[in-house]
Amino acid sequence: MSNEMKTIPLLPLRGLLVYPTMVLHLDVGRKKSVSALEQAMVEDNFIFLLTQKEVATEEPNDKDLYTVGTVAKVKQMLKLPNGTIRVLVEGIERGRVKSINHGEDFASAEIETIDERQEATVEEQALMRNVLEQFEQYTQISKKISQETFASVADIVEPGRLADIVSSHLPLKIVQKQEVLETLSLDERLKLMLRILSNEREVLGLEKKIGQRVKKSMERTQKEYYLREQMKAIQKELGDGAGKESEAEELREKIYDAEMPEAVEEKALKELQRYEKMPANAAESSVIRNYIEWLAQIPWSEETEDLLDIHRSEDILNEDHYGLEKVKERVLEYLAVQQLTRELKGPILCLSGPPGVGKTSLARSIARSLDRKFVRMSLGGVRDEAEIRGHRRTYVGAMPGRIIQGMKKAGTVNPVFLLDEIDKMANDFRGDPSSALLEVLDPEQNNTFSDHFIEEPYDLSKVMFVTTANNIGAIPAPLRDRMEIIHIAGYTEVEKLEIAKAYLLPKQIREHGLSKGSMQVRDEALLSIIRYYTREAGVRNLERQLATVCRKAAKQIVSKEKKRVVVTEKNIEDLLGKKTFRYGKAELENQVGAATGLAYTTAGGDTLTIEVALTPGSGKLTLTGKLGDVMKESAQAAFSYIRTRAEELNIDPEFNKKNDVHVHVPEGAVPKDGPSAGITMATALISALTEVPVKKEVGMTGEITLRGRVLPIGGLKEKSMSAHRAGLTHIIMPKENEKDLDDIPESVRKDLTFIPVSHLDEVLKHALVGKK
């Protein structure tokens, strides 16, 4: 058929392409397409098949259709029950669209037919051989094309037809098939087929490799499953149902249930494989099992949701503890920020203060107010780094450190973790546990905490760490720097009375099997117990004394002596014995050579009387009372200052040549040290040398320099409370400590007169009787 112009009905194809010489069945359903077929049958059975660019287009226009298609002859038509028509067509030749007429019933196309030569040139014959060779290799890999099909293709001698038929047998996209249809040059079409065949062979080779790999993996899995089932059956027959295989399965389930990070899960499964291959009686078998169980039992993702209700948390904190406003305020601030951000790293709080002020129980209340799990770890006496970081698995009896153990006990990644008595740690040849704690308590590092036993990084950033300490000075500086320190001073009498009434007494009555009806303790009796039977910053001894009162009351009730016990100020001695302490330790009269100093101890504040005695001698200075180096140096500085100012102070300049000076601080058996006794020692020395008495109601605290300047001190709040408890009314303090007066409770401040001083001359003016 030569190149010519003709107009024939148009049939758009969706997702299909017909090459010349191909015979194919088509299902036609669109109304216009059916009309086009009927028109073709009326005329000469010729129809033009043109492929759509998009399958989804229902009514294609010129832009939706390719420009090159196939003139086909309708061989047969058959109407199907569902209304569609099945038609058998045979491709005749290529045709290029010149114009399309979209009629109401059907579309017709004016096309130019494209004639192809049948004889092949020498170059085309060479290309045909290459195409057949590549196609043969493809059929061998593919296995989807039969040898008969290949033989029929091999007999084709026309170059254009060979390219068309090979293309029709390949799983190509419509775009690629259309490209073959539109390539009119025979040698270009054969070259295009060579490129397509080469690419398809490469893709098929990769598919085959992937398939083999998947098959191998499946075969191995099936084989392992089959062998495991066989092993279970054998163990069952032998009566060993709970053998190693069932243990391994149990461990595997635990690993998957733990929801570990991907790297940790991979490590656990790798260790499980080692465990499965290892004989049951091997020594390392139990080590690996123990390791896997620890990995599975630690919380990796389990998290409790914070109850972010500030008012509820405030009620809980007030319900559990009286006072302690600073700590409560800090917890509520944390809650408020958490409510706004929901991403705040857990703070590290350090509650410092004397024993018995409620540091440990406060941490428990913080956990309750946040609705978090609570874990406590005591660091008292810990001197081995492995206690924190764990032992390496190579050691016999190796275990994780107590941090990881605590996390396992909590079962969540965000508990409140109490590190109790952090100032009581020690270090020796086994390492420094306080340095190991740096990683735990550093918010920038603790999201990848490394335990020697676990080996994998563990995230502690969501944990709220709370530490307690009696003496901040005993904590190493780098560790102290990681914590937010909140000082809790001792309680005043008023606070102790409220705590006893609201918390301690009801608890002791309940624990001793009593009731409010069978026992009553009057307020004045509680005040007597606080004043005459305890001397402490906290309330621990007070609770013990109340327990004693309850025991005595219980004995009286059980022995039928009384039905109801009422404890008053009058009968308190019958229950607790003679008074242990004298309320108010202030001197009863003004003393020469004796001054009252205020000291800060790990148990809160205390008062110290510094005594000076002069004896004939050669100027020797003797210091007794188990004083530390700092206090000895304070005494020597005061002594030197007095020598330089002897004349102005009305002291004999030769006093050091005529007298020996003895400074004593009772109680002699208790070690004492600290940089705040300078002005007290100087006042006592000057009083002894001038024979002018020191006022009995005055307590003092402050360090002295060789020029007589008074330097600031710490612990003013605790010292003021001890002065108040001892019955002093005036406190001489360094002027630079005026900023600390706001921390002192109002009930203490109103009973005391604070005298800020900056030089020893001012101290003497207020401390010595009649001194101007």
C-alpha positions in Angstrom: 0.0 0.0 0.0 1.6 3.3 -1.1 1.5 6.6 0.9 -1.9 8.1 0.4 -4.5 10.3 2.2 -7.8 8.8 3.4 -10.6 9.6 5.9 -11.7 6.7 8.1 -13.6 6.3 11.4 -11.4 6.8 14.5 -11.3 4.4 17.5 -9.4 5.9 20.6 -7.6 3.2 22.6 -7.0 3.3 26.4 -3.9 1.7 27.8 -3.4 -0.3 24.6 -1.5 -0.1 21.3 -1.8 -2.2 18.2 1.1 -2.6 15.8 0.7 -3.4 12.1 0.4 -7.2 11.4 -0.9 -7.8 14.9 -4.2 -9.5 15.4 -5.9 -8.6 18.7 -9.3 -8.7 20.5 -10.6 -5.3 21.8 -13.5 -4.6 24.2 -15.3 -1.4 23.1 -17.8 0.2 25.5 -17.9 4.0 24.8 -20.9 5.1 22.7 -18.8 7.1 20.1 -16.4 4.1 19.8 -19.2 1.7 19.1 -20.7 4.1 16.5 -17.2 4.3 14.8 -17.0 0.5 14.6 -20.5 0.3 13.2 -19.6 2.9 10.6 -16.5 1.0 9.7 -18.5 -2.2 9.1 -20.9 -0.2 6.9 -18.0 1.1 4.7 -15.0 -1.1 4.1 -14.2 -2.5 7.5 -11.2 -0.2 8.0 -10.8 1.8 11.2 -8.0 4.0 12.6 -6.7 3.0 16.1 -5.1 5.9 18.0 -3.9 5.6 21.6 -4.9 8.1 24.3 -2.1 9.8 26.3 -4.1 9.5 29.6 -6.2 6.4 30.4 -8.7 8.3 32.5 -9.9 10.7 29.8 -13.5 9.8 28.8 -14.0 12.1 25.8 -10.5 12.7 24.3 -9.9 15.7 22.0 -7.0 16.3 19.6 -4.5 17.1 22.4 -5.3 13.9 24.4 -4.3 11.6 21.4 -1.0 10.7 19.9 -0.5 11.7 16.2 0.7 8.3 14.9 -1.5 5.2 15.0 -2.4 2.1 13.1 -4.9 1.5 10.3 -6.7 -1.8 11.2 -9.2 -4.0 9.6 -12.2 -5.2 11.6 -12.3 -9.0 11.2 -15.2 -9.8 13.6 -17.7 -8.2 16.0 -19.5 -9.8 18.9 -22.0 -8.1 21.3 -21.5 -9.1 25.0 -24.3 -9.4 27.6 -23.0 -6.4 29.5 -23.5 -4.1 26.5 -19.9 -3.9 25.4 -18.7 -5.1 22.0 -15.8 -7.5 21.5 -14.0 -6.9 18.2 -11.2 -8.7 16.5 -8.9 -6.4 14.6 -5.8 -6.8 12.4 -3.2 -4.1 12.1 -2.5 -3.2 8.5 -0.1 -0.2 8.4 1.0 3.0 10.2 -0.8 6.2 9.7 -0.2 9.9 10.7 -3.1 12.1 11.7 -3.6 15.2 9.6 -6.9 16.3 11.1 -9.7 14.9 13.3 -13.4 15.6 12.8 -15.3 15.1 16.1 -18.9 14.3 14.9 -21.9 13.9 17.1 -22.1 10.1 16.7 -18.4 9.3 16.1 -15.0 10.8 15.2 -13.3 10.3 11.9 -9.6 11.1 11.1 -8.0 12.3 7.9 -4.7 10.4 7.8 -1.7 9.8 5.7 -0.7 6.2 5.5 3.0 5.3 5.8 4.4 2.6 3.5 7.3 0.5 4.7 9.8 -1.4 2.6 10.0 -5.1 3.2 13.5 -5.9 2.1 16.3 -5.3 4.6 19.7 -3.7 3.8 22.9 -5.3 5.0 23.2 -3.0 8.0 19.6 -3.7 8.9 20.2 -7.5 8.6 23.1 -7.2 11.1 20.8 -5.2 13.4 18.1 -7.8 13.1 20.5 -10.5 14.1 21.5 -8.5 17.2 17.9 -7.9 18.1 17.1 -11.7 17.8 20.2 -12.6 19.8 19.2 -10.2 22.6 15.6 -11.3 22.4 16.7 -14.9 22.8 18.7 -14.1 25.9 15.7 -12.2 27.3 13.4 -15.2 26.7 15.9 -17.5 28.5 15.9 -15.2 31.6 12.2 -14.3 31.5 10.7 -17.9 31.1 7.4 -16.1 30.2 8.0 -16.4 26.4 7.8 -19.9 24.9 10.3 -21.3 22.5 7.5 -21.6 19.8 6.9 -17.8 20.1 10.6 -17.1 19.7 10.8 -19.5 16.7 8.0 -17.6 15.0 9.7 -14.3 15.7 13.0 -15.7 14.3 11.4 -16.5 11.0 10.5 -12.8 10.3 12.5 -11.3 7.5 11.0 -7.8 7.4 13.0 -5.4 9.7 10.1 -3.1 10.6 7.8 -6.0 11.4 10.5 -7.7 13.5 10.9 -4.6 15.7 7.1 -4.3 16.1 6.6 -7.9 17.1 9.5 -8.0 19.6 8.2 -4.8 21.1 4.7 -6.3 21.5 6.1 -9.2 23.5 8.0 -7.0 26.0 6.3 -5.6 29.2 6.8 -2.0 28.1 4.9 1.1 29.1 2.6 2.6 26.5 4.9 5.6 26.1 7.8 3.3 25.1 5.6 1.3 22.7 4.3 4.5 21.1 7.9 5.6 20.6 8.6 2.4 18.6 5.4 3.0 16.6 6.5 6.6 15.8 10.0 5.6 14.8 9.6 5.4 11.0 13.2 4.8 10.1 13.8 1.0 10.1 17.4 1.1 11.3 16.6 3.6 14.0 13.7 1.4 15.1 16.0 -1.6 15.3 18.6 0.4 17.3 15.8 1.6 19.6 14.8 -2.1 20.2 18.4 -3.0 21.0 18.5 -0.3 23.7 15.1 -1.4 25.1 16.1 -5.1 25.1 19.4 -4.3 26.9 17.6 -2.3 29.6 14.9 -5.0 30.0 17.5 -7.7 30.4 19.3 -5.7 33.1 16.0 -5.0 35.0 15.0 -8.7 34.7 18.4 -9.8 36.0 18.0 -7.5 39.1 14.4 -8.8 39.6 15.7 -12.4 39.5 18.5 -11.6 42.0 16.0 -9.9 44.4 13.6 -12.8 44.0 16.3 -15.4 44.7 17.4 -13.4 47.8 13.8 -13.2 49.1 13.3 -16.9 48.3 16.5 -17.8 50.3 15.4 -15.6 53.2 11.9 -17.3 53.2 13.5 -20.7 52.9 15.8 -20.0 55.8 12.9 -18.7 57.9 10.7 -21.7 57.1 13.7 -24.0 57.7 14.3 -22.4 61.1 10.6 -22.6 62.0 10.5 -26.3 61.0 13.6 -27.1 63.0 12.3 -25.2 66.0 9.0 -27.1 65.9 10.9 -30.4 65.6 13.0 -29.4 68.6 9.9 -28.6 70.6 8.4 -31.9 69.7 11.6 -33.8 70.7 11.8 -31.8 74.0 8.1 -32.6 74.7 8.7 -36.3 74.1 11.8 -36.2 76.4 9.7 -34.4 79.1 11.8 -31.3 78.7 9.0 -28.9 77.7 10.7 -25.8 79.3 13.9 -26.3 77.4 16.3 -23.7 76.0 14.2 -23.2 72.9 11.1 -22.1 74.8 13.3 -19.8 76.9 14.7 -18.3 73.7 11.2 -17.7 72.3 10.2 -16.1 75.6 13.2 -13.8 75.5 12.5 -12.9 71.9 8.9 -11.9 72.9 10.2 -9.8 75.8 12.6 -8.0 73.4 9.9 -7.1 71.0 7.5 -6.1 73.8 10.1 -3.7 75.4 9.9 -1.3 72.4 13.6 -0.6 72.5 15.4 1.8 70.2 16.4 0.2 66.9 20.1 -0.1 67.7 19.5 -1.6 71.2 16.9 -4.1 69.8 19.4 -5.2 67.1 22.0 -5.8 69.8 19.6 -7.8 72.0 18.6 -10.0 69.1 22.2 -10.5 68.2 22.9 -11.6 71.8 19.9 -13.9 71.6 21.3 -15.6 68.5 24.5 -16.2 70.5 22.5 -17.6 73.4 20.6 -20.0 71.1 23.8 -21.4 69.6 25.5 -21.8 72.9 25.2 -25.1 74.9 22.9 -24.8 77.9 25.6 -25.8 80.4 28.1 -23.2 79.1 29.1 -20.6 81.7 28.5 -17.7 79.4 25.0 -18.8 78.6 23.6 -17.5 81.9 25.5 -14.2 81.5 24.0 -13.6 78.1 20.5 -14.5 79.3 20.9 -12.2 82.3 22.0 -9.4 80.0 19.0 -9.8 77.6 16.6 -9.9 80.5 18.0 -6.6 81.9 17.7 -5.0 78.5 14.1 -6.2 78.2 13.1 -5.1 81.8 14.4 -1.5 81.7 11.8 1.0 80.6 12.7 2.4 77.1 9.5 4.2 76.2 7.0 3.6 79.0 6.1 7.1 80.3 3.6 8.4 82.8 1.6 11.5 81.9 2.2 14.4 84.3 -0.9 15.7 86.0 -0.3 19.4 85.1 -2.7 20.9 87.6 -0.9 23.5 89.6 -3.7 24.0 92.2 -3.9 20.2 92.8 -0.1 20.0 93.2 -0.1 22.9 95.6 -2.8 21.3 97.7 -0.8 18.0 97.9 2.4 19.8 98.9 0.6 21.8 101.6 -1.2 18.7 102.8 2.1 16.8 103.3 4.4 19.6 104.6 4.1 22.8 106.6 6.1 25.8 105.5 9.0 25.1 103.0 7.7 27.8 100.8 10.8 28.1 98.5 10.8 24.4 97.6 7.0 24.4 96.9 7.3 27.5 94.8 10.2 25.9 92.7 8.1 22.7 92.1 5.1 24.8 91.0 7.3 26.9 88.7 8.5 23.7 87.0 4.9 22.5 86.6 3.9 25.8 85.0 6.8 25.7 82.5 6.1 22.1 81.7 2.5 22.9 81.0 3.5 25.6 78.5 6.4 23.7 76.8 5.8 20.0 77.5 9.4 19.5 76.5 11.4 20.8 79.6 14.3 18.6 80.6 14.0 17.2 84.2 15.5 19.7 86.7 18.1 18.6 89.2 17.1 20.0 92.6 19.3 19.7 95.7 17.5 20.1 99.0 20.1 21.0 101.6 19.5 21.4 105.3 19.8 19.8 108.7 18.5 16.3 109.5 14.8 15.9 110.2 13.5 18.9 108.2 11.7 16.8 105.7 14.0 16.7 102.7 13.3 13.0 101.8 9.6 13.1 102.4 9.4 16.3 100.4 10.8 14.5 97.4 8.1 11.8 97.8 5.5 14.6 97.9 6.9 16.1 94.7 6.4 12.7 92.9 2.8 12.5 94.3 2.0 16.0 93.1 3.2 15.2 89.6 1.6 11.8 89.6 5.0 10.2 88.8 6.6 7.0 90.0 9.1 7.6 92.9 12.5 5.9 93.3 14.9 6.4 96.2 18.6 5.6 96.2 20.7 6.2 99.3 24.3 7.4 98.5 25.5 7.3 102.1 28.8 5.4 102.3 28.9 4.7 98.5 32.6 4.6 97.6 32.6 2.4 94.5 32.1 3.8 91.0 30.5 0.6 89.9 27.6 1.4 92.3 26.7 4.2 89.8 27.9 2.9 86.4 27.6 -0.9 87.0 30.2 -3.7 86.4 31.4 -4.8 83.0 29.8 -8.1 81.9 33.2 -9.9 82.0 33.0 -10.0 85.8 31.4 -12.8 87.7 28.1 -11.6 89.2 28.1 -8.4 87.1 25.1 -6.1 87.5 24.0 -2.7 86.2 24.5 0.3 88.4 21.9 1.5 90.9 20.7 4.2 88.5 19.6 1.6 86.0 18.3 -0.6 88.8 16.2 2.3 90.0 14.9 2.9 86.5 13.9 -0.8 86.3 12.1 -0.5 89.6 10.3 2.7 88.5 9.2 1.1 85.2 8.9 4.5 83.5 11.3 6.8 81.8 10.2 9.9 83.8 10.1 9.1 87.5 11.1 11.3 90.4 14.5 9.9 91.3 15.8 10.7 94.8 19.5 10.6 95.4 19.6 10.7 99.2 22.6 11.9 101.2 24.7 13.0 98.2 27.2 14.6 100.6 28.0 11.3 102.3 29.8 9.7 99.3 33.5 8.8 99.6 36.2 7.8 97.1 39.0 5.2 97.2 41.0 2.9 95.0 37.7 1.6 93.5 37.0 4.9 91.8 35.2 8.2 92.5 31.4 7.8 92.5 30.8 11.5 92.7 32.6 11.9 89.3 30.4 9.1 87.9 27.4 11.1 89.0 28.4 14.0 86.9 27.0 12.3 83.8 23.8 11.4 85.6 23.1 14.9 86.8 24.3 17.0 83.8 21.2 17.9 81.7 23.5 18.2 78.6 24.9 14.6 79.0 22.3 12.5 80.7 20.3 11.8 77.5 23.1 9.3 76.6 24.0 7.9 80.1 26.4 5.0 79.7 26.2 2.0 82.1 29.1 -0.5 81.9 26.7 -3.5 82.1 24.1 -2.3 79.6 26.7 -0.8 77.2 24.0 0.9 75.1 23.2 4.7 75.8 20.2 5.2 78.1 18.1 8.4 78.1 17.8 10.0 81.6 16.8 13.4 80.4 13.1 13.0 81.3 13.9 12.0 84.9 13.3 14.6 87.6 16.4 14.1 89.9 16.1 15.4 93.5 19.1 15.1 95.8 19.5 15.8 99.5 22.4 16.9 101.6 23.2 18.0 105.1 26.4 19.7 104.2 26.8 21.4 100.8 30.5 21.9 101.4 31.1 18.2 101.3 29.8 17.9 97.7 32.6 18.3 95.1 32.3 21.6 93.2 31.8 20.2 89.7 28.9 18.0 91.0 27.5 20.9 93.0 27.5 23.1 89.9 25.1 20.7 88.1 22.4 21.1 90.7 20.0 23.8 91.7 20.5 24.2 95.5 17.5 25.0 97.7 18.4 25.5 101.3 15.9 24.3 103.9 16.6 25.9 107.3 15.3 24.5 110.6 11.8 25.2 111.9 10.9 27.8 114.4 9.0 26.9 117.6 5.7 28.1 116.0 6.3 25.9 112.9 7.3 22.9 115.1 4.1 23.3 117.1 2.0 23.3 113.9 3.8 20.3 112.5 3.4 18.4 115.7 -0.4 19.1 115.8 -1.1 18.6 112.1 1.3 15.7 111.2 3.4 14.1 113.9 0.9 13.6 116.7 -2.0 12.2 114.6 0.5 9.8 112.9 1.9 8.5 116.3 -1.6 8.2 117.8 -2.6 6.1 114.8 0.5 4.0 114.8 0.2 3.2 118.5 -3.4 2.0 118.2 -4.9 5.0 120.0 -7.7 7.4 119.0 -8.4 11.1 119.5 -11.0 10.1 122.1 -8.5 8.1 124.2 -5.6 10.5 124.1 -5.2 14.3 124.0 -2.1 16.4 124.0 -2.6 20.1 124.9 -0.7 22.8 123.0 1.3 23.9 126.1 2.5 20.3 126.6 3.7 20.2 122.9 5.5 23.5 123.5 7.2 22.1 126.6 8.3 19.0 124.7 9.7 21.3 121.9 11.5 23.5 124.4 12.7 21.2 127.2 13.1 17.8 125.6 14.5 18.5 122.1 17.1 20.8 120.7 17.3 20.4 116.9 16.6 22.1 113.6 14.3 19.5 112.3 11.5 17.5 114.0 12.9 14.0 114.2 13.6 14.0 117.9 10.3 15.7 118.5 8.5 12.8 116.7 10.5 10.3 118.9 9.4 12.1 122.1 5.8 12.1 120.9 6.1 8.4 120.2 7.3 8.0 123.8 4.3 9.9 125.1 2.0 7.7 123.1 3.6 4.5 124.4 3.2 5.7 128.0 -0.4 6.5 127.3 -1.0 3.2 125.7 0.4 1.4 128.7 -1.8 3.3 131.1 -4.9 2.6 129.0 -4.2 -1.2 128.6 -3.4 -1.6 132.3 -6.8 0.0 133.1 -5.3 2.8 135.1 -7.0 5.4 132.9 -9.7 5.3 130.1 -8.4 8.6 128.6 -5.0 10.2 128.9 -4.7 14.0 128.7 -1.1 15.3 128.5 -0.7 18.8 130.0 2.3 20.9 130.9 1.9 19.7 134.5 2.1 15.9 133.9 4.7 16.0 131.0 7.5 15.2 133.4 5.7 12.1 134.6 5.7 10.8 131.1 9.1 12.0 129.8 11.1 12.4 132.9 13.1 15.4 134.1 13.6 18.2 131.6 16.6 17.5 129.3 17.4 21.0 128.2 17.2 24.5 129.8 15.1 26.6 127.5 17.2 29.6 126.5 21.0 29.0 126.9 21.7 32.7 127.2 23.9 33.6 130.2 22.0 34.5 133.4 24.3 37.5 134.0 26.9 39.6 132.2 30.2 37.8 132.1 33.8 39.1 131.8 35.8 37.2 129.1 32.9 35.2 127.8 31.0 36.0 124.6 28.2 34.1 122.9 28.9 33.3 119.2 26.5 31.8 116.7 27.6 28.8 114.7 26.2 27.0 111.6 26.4 23.2 111.9 25.1 20.3 109.8 22.2 20.0 112.3 21.2 23.7 111.7 22.3 26.6 113.9 23.8 26.5 117.4 25.2 28.9 120.0 28.8 28.7 121.3 30.2 30.4 124.4 33.8 31.5 123.9 35.7 31.8 127.1 39.0 33.6 127.7 41.2 33.2 130.8 44.4 35.3 131.6 47.2 33.9 133.7 50.6 35.3 134.5 53.1 34.2 132.0 55.1 35.1 128.9 52.4 35.8 126.3 51.6 32.2 125.2 48.3 31.8 123.3 46.6 28.5 124.0 43.5 27.4 122.0 41.4 24.5 123.2 38.0 23.0 122.5 38.9 20.8 119.4 39.1 23.8 117.1 39.8 23.5 113.4 42.5 25.4 111.5 40.1 28.2 110.5 39.0 29.0 114.0 42.6 28.9 115.3 43.5 31.4 112.7 40.6 33.6 113.6 41.8 33.6 117.3 45.4 34.5 116.2 44.0 37.3 113.9 42.0 38.7 116.8 45.0 38.5 119.1 47.2 40.3 116.6 44.5 43.0 116.1 44.3 43.7 119.9 48.1 44.0 120.1 48.1 46.7 117.3 45.2 48.6 118.9 46.1 48.0 122.6 46.4 51.7 123.6 43.2 52.8 121.9 41.4 49.9 123.7 42.8 50.9 127.1 44.8 47.7 127.3 48.4 47.5 128.6 50.6 47.4 125.5 52.9 44.9 127.4 50.0 42.5 128.2 51.4 39.8 125.9 54.7 39.8 127.8 53.1 39.5 131.2 50.2 37.1 130.6 49.4 33.8 129.0 46.1 33.8 127.2 43.9 30.7 127.1 40.9 30.6 124.7 38.4 27.8 125.2 35.2 26.8 123.4 33.0 24.3 125.2 32.0 21.5 124.6 35.6 20.3 124.3 34.8 16.9 122.7 32.9 18.3 119.8 35.0 19.3 116.7 34.4 22.9 115.7 35.5 24.9 112.6 34.2 27.7 110.4 35.0 31.3 109.4 32.5 33.2 111.6 33.9 33.3 115.1 36.4 36.1 114.6 34.5 39.0 116.2 33.3 36.7 119.1 36.9 35.8 120.0 38.1 39.4 119.7 35.2 40.6 121.9 35.9 37.9 124.5 39.7 38.7 124.5 39.1 42.4 124.9 36.5 41.8 127.7 39.1 39.7 129.6 41.9 42.2 129.1 39.8 45.3 130.0 37.7 43.5 132.6 34.5 45.0 131.0 31.7 42.4 131.0 29.9 41.3 127.7 26.1 41.8 127.6 24.4 38.5 128.3 21.6 39.0 125.7 23.9 39.6 122.8 25.0 36.9 120.3 27.4 37.6 117.4 28.7 36.2 114.2 31.3 37.6 111.7 34.9 37.1 110.6 37.6 39.7 111.4 40.6 40.9 109.5 43.9 42.3 111.0 42.6 45.8 110.4 39.4 45.1 112.4 37.0 44.9 109.4 34.0 42.5 109.8 33.5 40.2 106.8 30.2 38.5 105.8 29.2 35.0 106.8 26.8 32.3 105.7 23.8 30.6 107.4 22.4 33.8 109.0 18.9 32.3 109.0 19.9 29.1 110.9 22.1 31.1 113.3 19.2 33.6 114.0 16.9 30.7 114.8 19.4 29.1 117.2 19.8 32.6 118.9 16.0 32.9 119.2 15.8 29.3 120.7 18.6 30.1 123.1 16.8 33.2 124.4 19.1 35.9 123.0 17.5 39.2 122.0 20.3 41.1 120.1 22.4 39.8 117.2 25.5 41.5 116.0 26.0 40.6 112.3 28.1 41.8 109.3 26.6 44.7 107.5 27.0 42.9 104.2 24.5 40.2 105.4 21.6 42.6 105.7 20.3 41.2 102.4 19.7 37.8 104.2 17.3 39.2 106.7 14.3 38.7 104.4 14.9 34.9 104.6 14.4 34.8 108.4 10.8 33.9 109.5 8.7 36.7 110.7 8.0 34.9 114.1 11.8 34.9 114.7 12.6 38.4 113.3 10.1 40.2 115.5 11.7 38.9 118.7 15.3 39.8 117.7 17.1 43.1 117.2 19.7 42.8 114.4 22.7 45.1 114.6 24.7 45.3 111.3 28.4 46.3 111.8 31.3 46.8 109.5 34.2 47.3 112.1 35.1 45.8 115.4 34.8 49.2 117.1 31.0 49.0 116.4 30.9 45.4 117.7 32.5 46.5 121.0 30.1 49.5 121.3 27.1 47.2 121.3 28.6 44.1 123.0 30.4 45.5 126.1 28.5 46.8 129.1 28.8 50.6 129.4 31.1 50.8 126.3 30.9 54.1 124.4 
